[in-house]
């Protein structure tokens, strides 16, 4: 079951890209959540 090295490389590349995208989305969600909390605090204090 030896796969084509080029195919393997492409599969690994797509997996890495997908992982990076997931990481970025998670980081963005965490940032926006934190920003939302700050906004909420600011609106309640003002």
N, C-alpha and C positions, 0 to 999 in steps of 0.2 A: 504493500500500500504506500509506495513512494509517490508523493505529489510533486507537481512541477515546482521547482524552487521559486520561479517568478510568481506562480499562483500563491504559494505560501507567503511570500513577501507582501503581496498585495493584500492577502487576508489579514496579515499582522498589521499592516498599515491602516486598513479600514478599522480594525479593532482599536488601535491606538487613537485614531481620530475620534471614534465614538466615545472612548473613555474620556478623552480631553474635553469633548463637548459636554458630557455628563458632569464632569468636575466643574466646568465653567458655569453651567446652569445652576449647580448646587451652590457654588460660591455666590453667584448673582442673587439667588433666592435668599441666602443668608444675609447678604448685604441689604437687599430691599426690605427684608423683615426687620433688620436692625434700624434701618432708616425710618420705617413705618412706626416702630416703637418710639423713636425720638420725636417724630411728627406728632404722635398721639400725646406724648408727655407735654410737648410745646403747646398743643391746642388746649389741653386741660389746665395748664398753668396760666395761660394768657386770658 
